[in-house]
Amino acid sequence: MPIVLRAWLPAVMLALAGGCDPGNGDNSDPLPLPSGGAGGGGGEQVGGGGSPSNGGSGGIGPSGGGGEGGQVSTGGGGSGEGACDSGGPVLETAGATDAYLLKGTLLLPGGPTEGELLIAGNLIACVGASCSGEPEADGATVIDTKGVIAPGLIDAHNHILFDIFDEDDWAPTQTYTNHDQWPNDDRYGAMVDAKQYLAGEGSSPVDFGCELDKYGEIKALVAGTTSVQGSPGATNRGCYRTVARTIDQTYNGLPDDNMQTATVFPSTSSADGVCNNFNDGDTTAYVIHIGEGVDATARDEFNDLFTVTSTDGCLYDDKTTIVHGTALDDAQLTTMGDNGMSLVWSPRSNVFLYGAGTDTSKTTNIPKALAEGINVAIAPDWSIGGSQNMLDELRYADFVDDAEFGNMLDSRDLFEMATSHAAIALGVEAYVGSLVEGKRADIAVFLPSGADPYEAVLAASPREVTLVFVDGRLLYGDADLVDVGPSDGICETVDMCCRDKFLCIAQSGGSAADMLGQTLADIQQALGDAMTDYDDLNLTEWDFAPITPVVKCP
C-alpha cells in the first residue's frame, strides 16, 4: 500500500487552481532565444540519442506558443453536470499493485469495444472481451472503470522547461511572419533569462532543472498524457523518471533511445550525423522544427533541408518528423508525403504567434497533408499561449478544423493524432500508442461523455481523467482508489477543480541525489521560492512569480 499524504491538501488546492467550479485542463511549451541576458547560455538544448552514436543535434530554445483562441474557450471541457462527484471507477477487488484488471469501453486500433484489459508488470498482458481467465489475472486488482479506457496520450512536441509560464508572462506585441522575429521581444527575452536561471544554465548558481521537467510532466500526466517529447537531451537525468515517460531521453523506460531532436536548423555536420545514424539504425526518429511561420523565410527551410547535407536529400526520409510546417506549400507537402515523412501540428501555437490569437487560417494545411498520406500528430508546443495540455490542444484543433477545414476531422481522427500517429512520428510505435498485447501499459481512463467514446477524450479535462498508468504504475486517479497505487509510492491527495484526486509521482526511498522522493508539494515549493528569489534580484523590469498552476479552473 502506498504512503498517502493528506496534511498539505489545502496548499496544493490553492496552487492547482483558481477556483473549484467544474472546469478545465491545462499543459504546454516555447522557441529560439535572443542572445545575452541574465541567465546566460544559449537556451534550451534539445537533443536526443542514448548512446555516443546518437547524441542528438541539439538546438536553441523552443518554438511555438499557446494562443488565446479568440472565439473559443479551450480551457473548458468536462463532462457536464455531475462531473464533480458522480460516476468514476469502482474498485471490485483490491489485489496486487503490479497487476490490474480494468473493465470498460476499450479504444482499440479497430475501434471501441466493451471488454477488459489486463496489466501485468509494465505490459499489457491481455485485451479482449474477458481477461479474467489469464494466469496474470490471479490476484490482480480489479477495477470497473465505468469509463473509456484509452492508450495514454503522447505529447509529440513540448518545450517542457517553460511550462511554469503562461500568456500572463509573455504574449506577442505584434503579428509575426516567421520564428526568427519574436525571440527579439524584450519581455520574451526576460522570460527566457528567468527560465535559464532556474534551470542552472550558463553561470546560474542554482539548478532546478529536475523540478522544471517534473512540473511540466505533472501538467501532462493529469491530462492523461503518458509520454512527452520535450526534455533537453543534454541533461539525460533520471530524476524525473517517476512522472510521465520522458520519451526523448535515455531514462524513457524503453529498451532504447533512438530519437534525435532539433529546434533550430542544423549545420551540415550535424545533419550528416543524423543521416549516418539513419543508415546505422541508431536513429529511428529525427524531430525537427521546419517551416514555422507564414512567409518565404520559413518556407525555404524545407528546401534547405534537402541541400544542407553532403548527400542531398538524405533527411527527406520516413524517419524525419517536421514540427510545425506552417509555411509549407502544396508541392512541399507532396514531397513530404512521397518520402513518408511525419508532421507535428500545433494549431494554437500557430494562431497565437502568426494569427494574432484569432486568425485560425494561420496554421498548417492539414487537409493537404492528409491527402498526401502524411502521418499527422498533434501537440501543444508550450503553455505560454493558452494550451496547457493535450486535452486543451485537441479541443483547439477541433475548433480550427470546424473553422477552416469544413469539419473534416472527426473525434477519432483527432484522438489518433494524439496516440498512435504520435507514436509513429516519434518512432516508438512498437512500444506505446495503442492498446495492444505486449505493448507498455501506458493507459488513461476518462469519464464517459455521450454515445461516442472518442468524444469523452475531447470533452475531458484533468477532472474527468479518472486513472492514469505509466509503465504499469498507477500514478493518478480518483481519490478513493489511492490505496491501490504503487506499493513504493508516496501519494498525495489533490483537488482537481472540485473532484478529489490522488497523485503518486514520488517514490519512497528516494535520496537527495536522485530526487525521486519529491512530491508535487515539494516541487511547487521549490519552484515558487526560486522564481520569487529570481524576481528579487531585479535583473529585469518584469516579475514572473507566481508560476502558472498545474490546472486552471474557471
Residue pairs with C-beta under 8 A, 6 or more apart in sequence:
1 97
1 483
1 487
2 97
2 482
2 483
2 485
2 486
2 487
2 488
2 489
2 490
2 491
2 504
3 489
3 490
3 491
3 508
4 482
4 483
4 491
4 492
4 493
4 502
5 490
5 491
5 492
5 493
5 519
5 521
6 492
6 493
8 492
8 521
9 492
9 493
9 494
9 495
11 521
12 492
12 494
12 495
12 520
12 521
12 524
13 20
13 494
13 495
15 524
15 528
15 549
15 550
16 494
16 495
16 496
16 549
16 550
16 551
16 553
17 23
17 495
17 496
17 497
17 549
17 550
17 551
17 552
17 553
18 549
18 552
18 553
18 554
19 497
19 553
19 554
20 495
20 497
20 498
20 553
21 497
21 498
21 553
21 554
22 78
22 80
22 81
22 83
22 84
22 463
22 497
22 498
22 554
23 75
23 76
23 77
23 78
23 461
23 463
23 497
23 498
23 551
23 552
23 553
23 554
24 73
24 74
24 75
24 76
24 77
24 78
24 392
24 461
24 463
24 497
24 551
24 552
24 553
24 554
25 75
25 77
25 222
25 223
25 388
25 389
25 391
25 392
25 460
25 461
25 462
25 463
25 465
25 551
26 75
26 219
26 223
26 383
26 388
26 389
26 392
26 462
26 548
26 549
26 550
26 551
26 552
27 155
27 158
27 163
27 216
27 219
27 220
27 223
27 225
27 380
27 383
27 387
27 388
27 389
27 390
27 391
27 392
28 66
28 158
28 163
28 219
28 380
28 381
28 382
28 383
28 384
28 385
28 386
28 387
28 388
28 389
28 392
28 393
29 62
29 64
29 157
29 158
29 159
29 160
29 162
29 163
29 216
29 230
29 380
29 381
29 382
29 383
29 384
30 44
30 61
30 62
30 63
30 64
30 65
30 159
30 162
30 192
30 381
30 382
30 384
31 61
31 62
31 63
31 64
31 65
31 159
31 179
31 182
31 183
31 263
31 289
31 292
31 382
32 43
32 60
32 61
32 62
32 63
32 179
32 180
32 183
32 263
32 264
33 42
33 43
33 44
33 60
33 61
33 183
33 189
33 192
34 183
34 184
34 188
34 189
34 192
36 189
37 189
37 190
37 192
37 193
37 196
38 193
38 197
38 537
38 539
38 540
39 192
39 193
39 194
39 195
39 196
39 197
39 201
39 202
39 204
40 196
40 201
40 202
40 203
40 204
41 196
41 201
41 202
42 60
43 60
43 61
43 192
43 196
43 201
44 59
44 60
44 61
44 62
44 159
44 161
44 162
44 195
44 199
44 232
44 263
45 58
45 59
45 60
45 232
45 233
45 234
46 56
46 58
46 59
46 62
46 159
46 230
46 231
46 232
46 233
46 248
46 261
46 262
46 263
47 55
47 56
47 57
47 58
47 59
47 232
47 233
47 234
47 260
47 261
48 54
48 55
48 56
48 57
48 233
48 248
48 257
48 259
48 260
48 261
48 283
48 287
49 55
49 56
49 233
49 257
49 258
49 259
49 260
49 277
49 282
49 283
50 236
50 249
50 250
50 256
50 257
50 258
51 257
51 282
53 277
53 280
53 282
54 257
54 258
54 260
54 277
54 282
54 283
55 233
55 260
55 273
56 233
56 234
56 260
56 261
56 262
57 260
57 261
57 262
57 266
57 270
57 271
57 273
57 274
57 286
57 288
58 233
58 234
58 262
58 270
59 261
59 262
59 263
59 264
59 289
60 263
60 264
61 159
61 183
61 192
61 263
61 264
62 159
62 162
62 230
62 263
62 381
62 382
63 159
63 179
63 263
63 289
63 292
63 323
63 324
63 381
64 157
64 159
64 292
64 324
64 346
64 349
64 350
64 353
64 381
64 382
64 385
65 172
65 348
65 349
65 352
65 353
65 381
65 382
65 384
65 385
66 166
66 167
66 348
66 349
66 352
66 380
66 381
66 382
66 383
66 384
66 385
66 386
66 387
66 388
67 347
67 348
67 349
67 350
67 351
67 352
67 353
67 355
67 357
67 385
67 386
67 387
67 396
68 167
68 171
68 352
68 357
68 358
68 385
68 386
69 348
69 351
69 357
69 358
69 386
69 396
69 399
70 357
70 358
71 358
71 399
71 403
72 395
72 396
72 399
74 348
74 386
74 387
74 392
74 393
74 395
74 396
74 399
75 386
75 388
75 392
75 552
75 554
76 395
76 461
76 554
77 391
77 392
77 395
77 458
77 459
77 460
77 461
77 464
78 459
78 460
78 461
78 463
78 464
79 87
79 447
79 448
79 449
79 456
79 459
79 460
79 464
80 449
83 447
83 463
83 464
83 499
84 463
84 498
84 499
85 498
85 499
87 146
87 147
87 447
87 448
88 146
88 147
88 447
88 466
88 478
88 480
89 143
89 144
89 145
89 146
89 147
89 445
89 466
89 467
89 477
89 478
89 481
90 143
90 144
90 146
91 141
91 142
91 143
91 480
91 481
91 484
92 142
92 143
92 144
93 140
93 141
93 142
94 141
94 483
94 484
95 139
95 140
95 141
95 142
95 484
96 139
96 140
96 141
97 141
97 474
97 484
97 485
97 486
97 487
98 120
98 121
98 472
98 487
99 118
99 119
99 120
99 121
99 136
99 137
99 139
99 140
99 141
100 118
100 119
100 140
100 141
100 142
100 143
100 469
100 472
100 474
100 484
101 116
101 117
101 118
101 119
101 131
101 132
101 137
101 140
101 141
101 142
101 143
102 116
102 117
102 118
102 119
102 143
102 145
102 149
102 443
102 445
102 467
103 115
103 116
103 142
103 143
103 144
103 145
104 114
104 144
104 145
104 146
104 147
104 148
104 149
104 445
105 112
105 113
105 114
105 147
105 148
105 149
105 448
105 453
106 112
106 113
106 114
106 115
106 116
106 117
106 127
106 149
106 435
107 148
107 149
107 150
107 151
107 415
107 435
107 453
107 454
107 457
108 127
108 434
108 435
109 420
109 434
109 435
109 436
111 412
112 148
112 453
112 454
113 129
114 129
115 127
115 128
115 129
115 130
115 131
116 126
116 127
116 128
116 129
116 130
116 131
116 132
117 124
117 126
117 127
117 131
117 149
117 435
117 443
118 124
118 125
118 126
118 127
118 131
118 134
118 136
118 137
118 140
119 125
119 140
119 441
119 443
119 469
119 472
120 136
120 140
120 472
121 441
121 472
122 253
122 440
122 441
122 471
122 472
122 473
123 438
123 439
123 440
123 441
123 472
124 435
124 436
124 437
124 438
124 439
124 440
124 441
124 443
125 131
125 134
125 136
125 437
126 134
126 136
126 137
126 437
127 435
127 436
127 437
131 137
132 142
141 484
143 467
143 481
143 484
145 445
145 466
145 467
146 447
146 448
147 445
147 446
147 447
147 448
147 456
147 466
148 445
148 446
148 447
148 448
148 453
148 456
148 457
149 435
149 443
149 445
150 224
150 415
150 419
150 435
150 443
150 444
150 445
150 446
150 457
151 226
151 419
151 420
151 432
151 433
151 434
151 435
151 442
151 443
151 444
152 224
152 225
152 226
152 227
152 419
152 432
152 442
152 443
152 444
152 468
152 469
152 470
153 223
153 224
153 225
153 226
153 227
153 390
153 391
153 418
153 419
153 422
153 444
153 457
154 225
154 226
154 227
154 228
154 229
154 247
154 377
154 418
154 419
154 422
154 423
154 426
154 432
154 433
155 220
155 225
155 227
155 228
155 229
155 230
155 379
155 380
155 390
155 422
156 229
156 287
156 321
156 344
156 377
156 378
156 379
156 422
156 425
156 426
157 229
157 230
157 287
157 323
157 344
157 346
157 377
157 379
157 380
157 381
158 216
158 220
158 228
158 229
158 230
158 379
158 380
158 381
158 382
159 230
159 263
159 381
159 382
160 212
160 213
160 216
160 217
160 220
160 228
160 230
160 231
161 195
161 199
161 209
161 212
161 213
161 216
161 231
161 232
162 191
162 195
162 216
162 382
162 383
162 384
163 212
163 215
163 216
163 219
163 382
163 383
163 548
164 195
164 198
164 212
164 215
164 216
164 527
164 531
164 547
164 548
165 191
165 195
165 382
165 383
165 384
165 544
165 547
165 548
166 383
166 384
166 385
166 386
166 388
166 548
167 352
167 384
167 385
167 386
168 548
169 191
169 384
169 542
169 544
169 548
170 185
170 187
170 188
170 191
170 384
171 352
171 357
171 384
171 385
172 182
172 185
172 352
172 353
172 356
172 357
173 185
173 187
175 354
175 355
175 356
176 182
176 293
176 353
176 354
177 293
177 294
177 295
177 297
177 298
177 354
178 292
178 293
178 294
178 295
178 297
178 298
178 327
179 289
179 292
179 293
179 298
179 353
180 297
182 188
182 353
183 189
183 192
187 542
190 539
190 540
190 541
190 542
190 544
191 384
191 542
191 544
193 539
193 540
194 531
194 534
194 540
194 544
195 212
196 202
196 204
197 204
197 206
197 534
198 204
198 206
198 208
198 209
198 212
198 527
198 530
198 531
198 534
199 207
199 208
199 209
199 212
200 206
200 207
200 208
200 209
206 530
208 526
208 527
208 530
209 232
209 235
209 237
210 237
210 239
210 240
210 515
210 518
211 518
211 523
211 526
211 527
211 530
212 527
213 231
213 235
213 237
213 239
213 240
213 246
214 239
214 240
214 242
214 243
214 505
214 518
214 523
215 523
215 524
215 527
215 547
215 550
216 228
216 230
217 228
217 240
217 243
217 244
217 246
218 243
218 503
218 505
218 520
218 523
218 550
219 383
219 388
219 389
219 550
219 551
220 228
220 244
220 389
220 390
221 243
221 244
221 468
221 470
221 475
221 476
221 503
221 505
222 389
222 462
222 465
222 468
222 476
222 496
222 501
222 503
222 550
222 551
223 388
223 389
223 390
223 391
223 392
223 460
223 461
223 462
223 465
224 390
224 391
224 444
224 446
224 457
224 460
224 462
224 465
224 468
225 244
225 389
225 390
225 444
226 244
226 245
226 432
226 442
226 443
226 444
226 468
226 469
226 470
227 244
227 245
227 247
227 252
227 422
227 426
227 428
227 432
227 442
228 244
228 245
228 246
228 247
229 247
229 248
229 259
229 261
229 287
229 379
229 426
230 248
231 240
231 246
231 248
231 249
233 248
233 249
233 260
233 261
235 249
236 249
236 250
236 251
237 249
237 251
238 251
238 514
238 516
239 514
239 515
239 516
240 246
240 251
241 251
241 253
241 516
242 475
242 505
242 506
242 507
242 516
243 470
243 475
243 505
244 470
245 252
245 253
245 254
245 432
245 442
245 470
245 471
246 252
247 254
247 259
247 426
247 428
248 257
248 259
248 261
248 287
248 426
249 257
250 257
253 440
253 470
253 471
254 428
254 431
254 440
255 431
258 281
258 282
258 283
258 284
258 285
258 427
259 283
259 284
259 285
259 286
259 287
259 426
259 427
259 428
260 274
260 277
260 283
260 285
260 286
260 287
261 286
261 287
261 288
262 270
262 286
262 287
262 288
262 289
263 288
263 289
264 289
265 290
265 301
265 304
265 305
265 308
266 274
266 288
266 308
267 308
268 308
268 309
268 310
271 305
271 308
271 309
271 315
272 309
272 310
272 311
274 283
274 286
274 315
275 309
275 311
275 314
275 315
275 317
277 283
278 286
278 314
278 317
278 319
283 319
284 319
284 427
285 319
285 321
285 425
285 426
285 427
285 428
286 315
286 317
286 319
286 320
286 321
287 321
287 323
287 344
287 425
287 426
288 305
288 320
288 321
288 322
288 323
289 323
289 324
290 301
290 302
290 305
290 322
290 323
290 324
290 325
291 298
291 299
291 301
291 302
291 322
291 324
291 325
291 326
291 327
291 328
291 332
292 298
292 323
292 324
292 325
292 326
292 327
292 350
293 299
293 326
293 327
293 354
294 326
294 327
294 354
294 362
295 327
296 327
298 326
298 327
299 327
299 328
299 329
299 332
301 327
302 322
302 325
302 328
302 332
302 335
303 332
305 315
305 316
306 312
306 313
306 315
306 316
308 315
309 315
316 335
316 339
316 341
317 339
317 340
317 341
318 339
318 340
318 341
318 342
319 427
320 339
320 341
320 342
321 341
321 342
321 343
321 344
321 377
321 425
321 426
322 328
322 336
322 341
322 342
322 343
322 344
323 344
323 346
324 344
324 345
324 346
324 349
324 350
324 364
325 332
325 333
325 336
325 343
325 345
325 364
325 369
326 350
326 354
326 362
326 363
326 364
328 336
328 364
328 365
330 365
330 368
333 365
333 368
333 369
333 372
333 374
334 372
336 343
336 369
336 372
336 374
337 369
337 372
337 373
337 374
338 372
341 374
342 374
342 375
342 376
342 377
342 421
342 424
342 425
343 364
343 369
343 374
343 375
343 376
343 377
343 425
344 376
344 377
344 378
344 379
344 422
344 425
345 363
345 364
345 366
345 376
345 377
345 378
345 379
345 397
345 417
346 378
346 379
346 380
346 381
346 387
346 393
347 360
347 363
347 364
347 378
347 393
347 396
347 397
347 400
348 380
348 381
348 385
348 386
348 387
348 392
348 393
348 396
348 397
349 380
349 381
349 382
349 385
349 387
350 362
350 363
350 364
351 357
351 358
351 359
351 360
351 362
351 363
351 400
352 385
352 386
353 385
354 362
355 361
355 362
355 363
357 385
360 399
360 400
360 403
360 404
361 404
363 400
363 404
366 376
366 401
366 405
366 409
367 405
367 408
369 376
370 376
370 408
375 421
375 424
375 425
376 417
376 421
377 417
377 418
377 421
377 422
377 424
377 425
377 426
378 390
378 393
378 394
378 397
378 414
378 417
378 418
378 421
378 422
379 390
379 393
379 422
380 387
380 388
380 389
380 390
380 392
380 393
381 387
383 548
386 392
386 396
387 393
387 396
388 548
388 551
388 552
389 462
390 418
391 457
391 458
391 460
391 461
391 462
394 414
394 415
394 418
394 457
394 458
395 458
397 409
397 414
397 417
398 409
398 411
398 414
398 458
401 407
401 408
401 409
401 414
410 454
411 452
411 454
411 455
411 457
411 458
412 454
414 454
414 458
415 454
415 457
415 458
418 457
419 433
419 434
420 429
420 433
420 434
421 433
422 433
423 429
423 431
423 432
423 433
423 434
424 433
430 439
431 439
431 440
432 439
432 440
432 442
433 439
435 443
440 471
440 472
441 469
441 471
441 472
442 469
442 470
442 471
443 467
443 468
443 469
444 465
444 467
444 468
444 469
445 465
445 466
445 467
445 468
445 477
446 456
446 457
446 460
446 464
446 465
446 466
447 456
447 460
447 464
447 466
448 456
449 455
449 456
449 459
449 460
449 464
450 456
450 459
456 464
461 497
461 551
462 496
462 497
462 501
462 550
462 551
463 496
463 497
463 498
463 499
465 476
465 477
466 477
466 478
467 474
467 476
467 477
467 478
467 481
468 474
468 475
468 476
468 477
469 475
473 486
473 489
473 504
474 481
474 484
474 485
474 486
474 504
475 485
475 486
475 489
475 503
475 504
475 505
476 501
476 502
476 503
476 504
477 485
477 501
477 502
478 499
478 500
478 501
478 502
479 493
479 500
479 501
479 502
480 500
481 502
482 491
482 493
482 502
482 504
485 491
485 502
485 504
486 504
486 507
488 507
488 508
488 509
489 504
489 506
489 507
489 508
490 504
490 506
490 507
490 508
490 517
490 519
491 502
491 503
491 504
491 506
492 502
492 503
492 504
492 506
492 519
492 520
492 521
493 500
493 501
493 502
494 500
494 501
494 502
494 503
494 520
495 501
496 551
497 551
497 553
498 553
503 520
505 518
505 519
505 520
506 516
506 517
506 518
506 519
506 522
507 516
507 517
508 517
509 516
509 517
510 516
510 517
510 518
511 517
518 526
520 550
524 547
527 547
528 545
528 546
528 547
531 544
531 545
531 546
531 547
532 545
532 546
534 544
534 545
535 543
535 544
535 545
